[in-house]
Amino acid sequence: MSQLREMIWADWIWFPEGHGWADLTDHDGKVFPKMQDLWATFPIALCFLVIRPIFERIVASPLASLLGVGDKPRICAPSNPTLETYYCSTSKHPTQSSMESLSKQTDCSVRQIQRWFRRRRNQDRPNKLKKFQEASWRFTFYLLAFFAGLAVLIDKPWFSDVKQVWEDFPKMPLLPSQYWYYVIELGFYISLLVSVASDIKRKDFKEQIVHHVATILLISFSWLVNYIRAGTLIMLVHDASDYLMESAKMFNYAGWRKTCNFIFTAFAAMFIVTRLVILPFWIIHTTLVYPLTLYTLFPGFYFFNGLMVVLQILHIFWAALILRMVVKFLPGNDIVEDERSDKEETESEDEEHDPEQRGKSKNGHMQNGHTPLNNNHRKRH
């Protein structure tokens, strides 16, 4: 085991030639990051998990009430053991042949089967209050994290000159502000990864998991090998737009259309500038291209920048979703809908798929089984 450990943590893997773990030994009052420092992130993550439900109940719920967040009354699906068993064990979206089979088993029409599954799916969908609470929690953290990170970095030389993240690497001493910024951010992302199972599942659920895992690995690795200067810039760039997105979602759930559209426009602009311009052309360029002029390549270099590329691919994916939402609401001045969320199904959606109902809608509504008279013809004299 000792030989395996020495092989894994060999200097040549994690540092450029001529440097190693010995450079991160505390001396002359200078403190450097250590692996055991990361243990502090677990109690911090636990604190976030404990504080979150308290925040949602004491802060988010009254705020939702104040902003008028509410749901339309939902019609519950009537009790039907056969359909419930199929819904839970087979599929929430039965095929046409499955609905015909269920129709025979339950003595219900296909139309009634469609209605039952639609109402049952709506029962499982989270209400707007839960969505609002989640958005409020993330908005509060991202807002505080962004301005705290800005306060930590605004006076640092590498904030304006990104190339200075490599100056005297890896012998850069750790500042107390950097320590707290790191462990709090890492603790929050660990809490998000833990709570993702109970949070609202969106269409990009898998991408969110990949993002959280890549972020945790990136923050942890940058801490271990003292990429802290670059790490703080990366965290700041991510927090710069996230709080705008969460606030736009909050006003969306409250039905504040104009406010939501305005904030979402600001978010889209900030996201594109920070994630598709600043991050790849300044920060990633500094971590991927600029070091080639300073050091010989080493495996840790590939690992760090590989994670950065994964994050950048996810940013491009999310940018496409954001642009789709912008295109939807700008021409018609309509409210922004989160492309990642499932929408509640309505009664009219069943009629669109029902041939009998489509026929009625084309030929006119039925009155007592007969087509109503057309009173628009000219009267004959």
N, C-alpha and C positions, 0 to 999 in steps of 0.2 A: 504493500500500500504506500509506503514511503517513497519507493521508486516511482510509482505511478503519479503520486502527488508532485514530485520533483519534475516529472516529465510534463505534466499539465501546466504547472506554473513556472516553467523555464523562462528565463529572461528573454530569450530570442523570439519567443512566441508573442509576447505582449508588448515589447518595447523595441525601438530601433537599436541598431548596433551601437554598443558603447554605453547603454543605459540598462537599468534593471530595477528590481524591487528594493535594492539597497538605497536607491535615490530617494525613496519615500520614507526613510527612517527619520523620525523627529530629531532635530538638533538645533542648538543655539536659539531656543525659544520658538522655532518654526514648527508648525504642526502640519502633517500631511494626511490625506485620506487613507483609511484602513478598512479592510474587509469587515471587521467586527462592528464598525460604525453603522453598517446597514441593518444590524439587528434592531436598531431603534425604530425602523420603519414599520415593523409589525405591530407594536403597541400603538403607534400613531394610526395605522390602518384600522385597528380595532376601535380606537377612539372615534374615527370617522363613521364607522358602522354603527356605533352606539348613538352618536350625536345626530345622525341623519334622521331617524324616525322621530326624534324629539323636535328637530327643526321643522320637519314636514307637518307635524301636528300643531306646534305652537306658533310658527311663523308662516309657513306656506299655506296652510288651510285658511286662516283668517284673511290672508292676502288674496287668495282665490275668491273668497266670499266678497271681499271689498271690490274686486275687479269684475264681479259678476260671472265667474266661471260656473257653468252648469251644463248638464246633459239633458237631452230630450228623454222623456219616459220611454223605457224599452219594454216591448211586449215579450214576456217570457214564453218559451216553448212549452206546450202542455206535456205532462208526464207521459212518456211512451217508452217502456223498457227496451223494446226491440230497436227502436231508432237510437236510443241512448247508448246501447251496447255497440251498435255499428259506429256511432260518432266517436266513442272513446277508444275503441279497439281497432277500427279499420280505417276510416277516413272521415274528415270533416267536410269534404267536398265529394260526394258520391257521383259516379258517372250516371249517364242516362239509363244504361242497362241495370245498374245497381238500384236506382230509384224505382224502376219498374218492378224489380224483384221485391223491394221493400214494400211497394204498394200492394202487392199480392199478399205479403205476410201480415200486413197491418190493416187491410181493408180500407186504406186511404188512397185518394187519388194522387197522381204524380205531382199535381199542383200543391196539394197539402204537404207532401213530402218535401218539396222545395221550400215551402214556407217554414216548415218546422226546422230544417237545417239552417236556414238563414237566421231565424230567431235564436236558435241555439248558438250559432257562431257569434252573434251580437252579444249574447250573454257573457261570453268568454272575453270579449274585447274590453280592455281597460277603459275606465271612464276618464273624462277630461280632468277631473280633480287629481287622479293619480299621475297623469301626464304632467299636469301643472306642478305638482309637488316635486317630481323628478327634475323638471327643468329649473325650478327655483333653487333646488339644492346645488345643481351643477353651475348655475348662473352665479350664485353667491361665491362658490369656491373660485371659479375662473376669474371673476372680477377682482377678488382680493389677491389672488395669486399673481395676476398680471401687474397690478400696481405695486405689489410688494417686490416682484421681480424687477420691475422698472426702477424702483428705489435702490435695489441692490446693485444694479448694473449701470445706471445712468452716468456715474462718475468714473467708471472703469475705462482704461485706455482701449481695451479690446471691444468695447461697445461701439466705438466709432471706427476703429481700425481692426477689422476681424482677423487679420493676419497675426496679430499679437497673441492670439490664443496659443500659438506655438512658441512664444518667446520663453527661453530658458526651460522648455519642456524636458523631462517631467518634474523638474525641481521647483515647481511653483507651490508656495505654501498655501494652506487652506485658510480661508477667512471664515469667521463665525457666521456671517450672513450667508455665505455660500453653503455652509453645512446645513443650516435650518431650511434654506430654500430647497435644497436637494431632498432631505429626509421627509419634508412635508409633501412635496410633489410626488415622491415615490410612494409614500404611504397612501396618498389619495388614489393613485392609479391601482395600487394593490386592492384597495377597498372597492374600486369600480369592478375589478376583475372578479372579486368574491361575490359582489351583489348582482352581477350581470344575469345570473340565473333567475333572480326574482324580479328584475327590472322588466319593463315593457320590451318585448322582443320585436325588433324592426326588421325590415327586409335586408339590411346590411349587418345582421347579427354576427355572421362569420367574420366579416371584415372588421367589426368592432373588437372581436376577440383577438384577431391577428394584431390589430393596432395596439391594444392594451398590453399584450405579451411583448411585442416589439419595443414598446415604450419602456416597459419595466426592464427589459434586457439592456436597452440602450442607456438608460439612466444608471443602472447598476454597473455596467461595464465602464462607462465613462468615469464613474466614481473610483473604481478599483485602480485604473491606470492613469488617473489624474488628468482626464480630458475635461475637467470641470468647467473651464472657461467656455469651451465649445458647448458643453452640456447646458449651461445656464442660458446661453443665447438660444439654443434650440427650444428649451422649455418656454422662454419668453415669447418666441415667435408663435408657438402653438396656443398659448393663452391669450394672445392679442385679439383673436377673432372668436374664440369659443364662447365668451360671455355674451357677445352680440347675438349669436345664433340662439342661445338658450333664452335670452330676453325676447327675441322675436317669436319663439315658440310660446312663451308665456302669454304674450298679447294675442297670439293666434287663438289659443284655447279660450281666452277671455272674449274673443270676438271683436277686438279693437282693430278693425281692418286697416285703416290708414297708418296707425302707429306701427303695426306689424310690418306692413309693406315698406315703410321708411327704414325701420331698423334692419329688416332683411336685406335691403339694398346696400346699406352700410356694411353689413356682415359680408355680403358677396364680394364687395370691393376689397374689404380688408383681407378676406380669405385668399383672394387671387394675388394680392400684393405680397402678403406674408408667406403663403405656402407655395405659390407657383413662381414667385420672383425672388424675394429675399432669401428664402431657404435654399433653393437649388443654386442660384447664381452667386450668392455671397457665402453662405455658411457651408453648404456641401462642397462648393468649389474650394473653399479653404481647407476642408478636412480631406478631400479626395485628390485634388490636383496640386495645390500649393505644397503639401508635404513631399511631393516627388522631387522638389528642388532642394530639400533639406536633409532627408534621411533615405536610407535604403529601405525597401519595402519589408514588412514583417506581417505574420498572420493576423495579429490583432488589428492592423490597419484594414485588412479585408473584412474582418468581422464587423467592426464598427461601421464602416461605410456600406457594407451589405445591408445592415439594419436601416441605415439612412435611406437607401434606395427603396427598401420595402415600404417605409413610411411615405416616400415621395410618390410611389405608385398608388397608394391608398389616397393620397391627396388629389391626384389626378382623377381617380374614380369618384371621389366626393365632389370635386369641382364640376364634373359632368352632371351630377344630380342637382347641384346648386343652379347651374345654368338652365337646366330644364325647368326648375321652379321659377326662375326669373322670367323665362320666356312665357310661361303660363300666366303669370299675374300681371305683367306689364301692359300688354295690349288691351285687355278687358278690365284692368284695374281691379282684379279679383283678389281674394285673400290667399295668402300663401299656404299651400298644403305641404306637409313634410313628405317628400317622396319615399321616405323609408317606412312610413307608417301605413298600416292597414286601415282602410276607410270602412265606416259602418255601412252595412248594406241596407237598402230601403225597399219598401214594398214595390216600387216601380221596377226594380232590377229583376224581380221574378217575372214581371209581365213581359219584359223584353225578351225573355228566354222561353215564354210560353206561347206556342203557336195559336192557341184559341184566343188568348188575350190580344195578340198582335192583330188577329183578324178583326176583332171587335174594334180595336183602336183605329184600324184603317177604314172600316165600313160605318163607323159611328157607334155611340154607346147604345146598348140595348135597353129598352124600356118594356118591362113585362114580357120579355122574349121577342119583341118586335123592334124593327128599326124605326126610329122616330121620323115623322114626316118632315120633309124639307120645306120650310116656310119661306124660303128665299126666292121661289119661282114667282114670275109675274102673274098677277091675277088676270083671268080672262074676262072680258066684258061681254 
